[in-house]
Amino acid sequence: MSRRKAARNDAAPAAAQRSELAIRPVRRGDLEAVIAIDTQVTGLEKREYWRSVYRRYGESATTASAQFLVAEAAGEVVGFIIGEVRDWEFGAPPCGWVFAIDVRPDARLAGTGTRLLESICASFRRAGVRKVRTMLASDNTLILSFFRSQGMMAGRFIPLEMDLEG
Ligand SMILES: CC(C)(COP(=O)(O)OP(=O)(O)OC[C@H]1O[C@@H](n2cnc3c(N)ncnc32)[C@H](O)[C@@H]1OP(=O)(O)O)[C@@H](O)C(=O)NCCC(=O)NCCS
């Protein structure tokens, strides 16, 4: 954790907000709230997608290192994070991979995203990995600001893509 972040976490109001927040593994009953947050954030309802993510990363996850965590405040799911340990991709040692994070717009800027990332990183450390990676759209300045604030920087891999026609 950065010194700036540690200083922020020492502040009394932030500490109070953090103490009311629980980070825990997702349950089946959370799925509707997860879908609602994603729909609100992206403008697209992807019900089938989220069901399949739940099957893969939720309670009956087939990968031991799969992590699907939710943030709960006052009995409501206000955010989630999903990731897993990926083994030796591109010849690099296993690393933690975060592929989704969302905090409900009305619950932002209260440390929830930070707590979610801290929790998944703790589980990655317990799984024995020492690096975490993610990927984001280059024009998504919000998520870029968030990950930068957590100490994440451009890594040595770059994304490549092409359209598949026909
Ligand atoms: C990015 C996101 C997860 C941050 O959640 P959050 O709970 O608001 O984050 P935190 O309160 O822990 O903020 C931590 C730091 O992130 C940065 N940050 C967060 N929101 C920011 C904003 N709107 N502008 C600039 N920096 C911001 C700040 O540095 C902040 O620290 P500070 O409060 O000390 O300034 C949340 O805004 C979100 O869900 N955005 C949409 C994400 C998305 O596009 N998901 C789809 C792709 S997976």
The ligand as a MOL file (V3000), in Angstrom:
LIG
                    3D

  0  0  0     0  0            999 V3000
M  V30 BEGIN CTAB
M  V30 COUNTS 48 50 0 0 0
M  V30 BEGIN ATOM
M  V30 1 C -12.8290 2.4560 -10.4450 0
M  V30 2 C -13.7710 2.1180 -9.2810 0
M  V30 3 C -13.7590 0.5870 -9.0560 0
M  V30 4 C -13.2280 2.8180 -8.0300 0
M  V30 5 O -14.0400 2.4530 -6.9230 0
M  V30 6 P -14.1070 3.3660 -5.6070 0
M  V30 7 O -14.7650 2.5810 -4.5440 0
M  V30 8 O -14.6900 4.6900 -5.9400 0
M  V30 9 O -12.5400 3.5370 -5.3090 0
M  V30 10 P -11.8490 4.1190 -3.9860 0
M  V30 11 O -12.8110 4.9520 -3.2150 0
M  V30 12 O -11.1870 3.0050 -3.2930 0
M  V30 13 O -10.7780 5.1060 -4.6540 0
M  V30 14 C -9.3980 4.8300 -4.5960 0
M  V30 15 C -8.6520 5.8440 -5.4300 0
M  V30 16 O -8.9870 5.6890 -6.8250 0
M  V30 17 C -8.8730 6.9650 -7.4640 0
M  V30 18 N -10.1850 7.3410 -7.9760 0
M  V30 19 C -11.3690 6.7420 -7.7140 0
M  V30 20 N -12.3750 7.3790 -8.3610 0
M  V30 21 C -11.8130 8.4120 -9.0110 0
M  V30 22 C -12.3190 9.4540 -9.8460 0
M  V30 23 N -13.6430 9.5450 -10.1050 0
M  V30 24 N -11.4490 10.3430 -10.3710 0
M  V30 25 C -10.1350 10.2590 -10.1090 0
M  V30 26 N -9.5810 9.3030 -9.3140 0
M  V30 27 C -10.4080 8.4010 -8.7740 0
M  V30 28 C -8.4610 7.9670 -6.3950 0
M  V30 29 O -7.0380 8.0680 -6.3970 0
M  V30 30 C -8.9440 7.2850 -5.1130 0
M  V30 31 O -8.2020 7.6800 -3.9830 0
M  V30 32 P -8.6080 9.0410 -3.1860 0
M  V30 33 O -10.0580 8.8590 -2.8200 0
M  V30 34 O -7.6750 9.0270 -2.0410 0
M  V30 35 O -8.4020 10.1630 -4.1360 0
M  V30 36 C -15.2170 2.6300 -9.5470 0
M  V30 37 O -15.1610 4.0000 -9.8860 0
M  V30 38 C -15.9120 1.8910 -10.6730 0
M  V30 39 O -16.5160 0.8500 -10.4790 0
M  V30 40 N -15.7960 2.4280 -11.8830 0
M  V30 41 C -16.3280 1.7450 -13.0680 0
M  V30 42 C -15.3620 0.6120 -13.3430 0
M  V30 43 C -15.5070 0.0740 -14.7150 0
M  V30 44 O -15.4740 0.8030 -15.7040 0
M  V30 45 N -15.6330 -1.2460 -14.7490 0
M  V30 46 C -15.7380 -1.9250 -15.9940 0
M  V30 47 C -14.3830 -2.4920 -16.4110 0
M  V30 48 S -13.8980 -3.8970 -15.4160 0
M  V30 END ATOM
M  V30 BEGIN BOND
M  V30 1 1 1 2
M  V30 2 1 2 3
M  V30 3 1 2 4
M  V30 4 1 2 36
M  V30 5 1 4 5
M  V30 6 1 5 6
M  V30 7 2 6 7
M  V30 8 1 6 8
M  V30 9 1 6 9
M  V30 10 1 9 10
M  V30 11 2 10 11
M  V30 12 1 10 12
M  V30 13 1 10 13
M  V30 14 1 13 14
M  V30 15 1 14 15
M  V30 16 1 15 16
M  V30 17 1 15 30
M  V30 18 1 16 17
M  V30 19 1 17 18
M  V30 20 1 17 28
M  V30 21 1 18 19
M  V30 22 1 18 27
M  V30 23 2 19 20
M  V30 24 1 20 21
M  V30 25 1 21 22
M  V30 26 2 21 27
M  V30 27 1 22 23
M  V30 28 2 22 24
M  V30 29 1 24 25
M  V30 30 2 25 26
M  V30 31 1 26 27
M  V30 32 1 28 29
M  V30 33 1 28 30
M  V30 34 1 30 31
M  V30 35 1 31 32
M  V30 36 2 32 33
M  V30 37 1 32 34
M  V30 38 1 32 35
M  V30 39 1 36 37
M  V30 40 1 36 38
M  V30 41 2 38 39
M  V30 42 1 38 40
M  V30 43 1 40 41
M  V30 44 1 41 42
M  V30 45 1 42 43
M  V30 46 2 43 44
M  V30 47 1 43 45
M  V30 48 1 45 46
M  V30 49 1 46 47
M  V30 50 1 47 48
M  V30 END BOND
M  V30 END CTAB
M  END
